[in-house]
Amino acid sequence: SYCAPVAPIPTGSISLAGSSFEPIPLFVSYPPLFLASFNIPMTVPKLAPKTTLTPGIDYPDQTLRRAKRALACSPFRLQLLQVMRSQSVSLREITDDSGMVKGYTRSPLSELKAENELMWLIAVGLLRREVDGQGLTDSFRLTPLGRRLLHQCEDLSSSPDLPVRFSDQLYNALSRWLRLPDWL
């Protein structure tokens, strides 16, 4: 296919909500007939650089509260998230007595129960499934939200479990079981 030499597209100024931006010309390479048929100037506004650098993503307080509540109401201990921060953890390591011996759970969990609890933490945004070249695996890792929450919890508490109130358990159960299905 034939491509014309790269040429700048004409620029103009853009104003958004009363503020003007300096345009950045876009350079493209298209066949001559395409360039002749469309004479549309394209520019991208040059935005001011960030003045304050914040590490990671800024999450709304509601998201952090929901994630902390979901973790506190789950059968998992902070030790599990501490291990997930540096490596993936297989479902087999969490289930039955091995999860309790390693300090990952408060009590032995069946594979079905552990996977359901982990899937809720995925839905909240704390965890993600590990992916390999073949597809999904049975291992889990922390998301950036999970890392942020773990950092906050390590600073606040030396206990292996987060404190949970009855109102937290009730609100978590309502959020978990009365939510809309994924297919809607």
N, C-alpha and C positions, 0 to 999 in steps of 0.2 A: 504494500500500500504506500501511496505517496504522501509525504508530510512536508509542508512548507517550512521554511526556516522560522525559527522562533522569533516572534515579534511582540512588542508590548501592546496591550489593549489600551485604548484611550481612557484616561481617568478623569474624574470629576470630584467634587467634594460631596460628602454625605453629612447630613445633620440628623441627629436622633435626639428627640426630646429637648430641643433647645441647645444642644451641645454639638459642636462640629468636630469631625475627626479628619486627620490627614489620610488620604487614600494611599493604599499600597497597590501599585500596578501588578496585575497578574500576567504572567508570560505563558502563552499556550502555543501548541503546535498542532494545526489542523490543516486539512486539505484546502487549497485555495477556493474551491467552490463553496465550501462551508463558511469560510470567512466572508465571502462576498454576499452570501444570502442572509447572514445575521450580523448586524452591525450594532451589537449591544455592548456598551461599556460595562465592565465588571470591576469593582474595587472592593477591597476588604478594609474596614476601618482599622487604623492603628490605635490600639488601646493603650492607655497609660500603664506602666508596669506597676505590679503590686508593691505597696509601700510596706506592708507588714507580711512577713512570711510566717505562716502557721503550719506546724508539722501535721501532715495527714489531712483528712477530710473533716470539715466542721459539720457535725451532726446536730440536728435539733435536740433540745432537751427532752422532748417527748420520746424520741427514738431511743435515746440513752436510758431513760427511765423504763421503757418497755423492755429493752434488752436486759437490763439489770434485774427486773422483775422476773422475766422468763428464766434467766440463769438461776436466780435464787429459788424459784419454784421447781426447778428441774432436779432429778436425782443425782446430778453430777457435782463433784467437788471442784474447787479452783485448781487443784493439782492437774486435772485433765486438761484444762485450758492452758496451763503453764507448759505442759508437754506439747500440746498442739501448736504453741507459738513457734517452736523450733523444728517440729517434725510432724508428719501425718500419723494419726492413730487409727489402727484398724478396728472395725466393729468387734472382732473376736477378742481384742485386748480389753474391751470395755464390758463384755457380757460375762455372765455367770460369776464365779468366785474370783476370777483373775482381775476383774475391774475393781473389786473391793480390796483385794490384796495390794494392788498397785496404788490405791488411794484415789481412784477415779470416780467411784460411786459410793453412796452411803450404804447401800445394800445390794445384794446380788440381783442382776437384771437379766431377764430373758432377752434373746436376740430381737424379738419383735418389739418388746417394750423399749429397749435401748434405741432401736432404729426410729421408732415413733418419736421419742424424746429428742433425738438428734435432728430429725426432720423438722420439728417445731423450732429448734434453735437455728436451723437453716432458714426457715420462713421468717424468723425475726431478724436475721441478718448477722448472727454471731459466727456461724460456721459455713463452710462450703465443702462440697464433696471433692475428693482428690480425683484428678483425671489423668489417665495415662494414654499412651498411643492407641490403645484398643477401645477406650471409652471410659465410662465411670467405673470407679473401684469401690471397695467397701471401706475406704479410709476417709478421714475427715481432717480439715485444717481450720485455723482461725481466719476470719476476714479482718480487714482493717478496723471495723467496728468492734469485733471481738478483742482485738489487740488493745484498742482504746479502753474498753470496759475492764479488761484484765489489769491494765496499768492502774486504773482508778481504784479497783478493788484491792490490789496489792498494797496501795498506799494507805487505804482506810482500815484494813483489817488484817490481823495476823491469824485469824481463825480459818480453818479449811473450808468452812461453809459461810455463805452470805446470810445475814439475818433475814428472816421472812415473817411477815405478819399475815394474819388471817385475811385481811383486806387485799393484800398482794396476791394471795392464792386465789381468792374469789375473782379478782379482776383478771388475772392471768387465765383462769379457766374460761371466763366469759369471752375474752379476746381469742382464745384458742379454739373453742368449740362453736362459737356463734359467728365466725367470720364467713365471708362469701367464698364459695368454691373457686378454685383456680381457673376453671374454664369460663367463668363469667366475665 
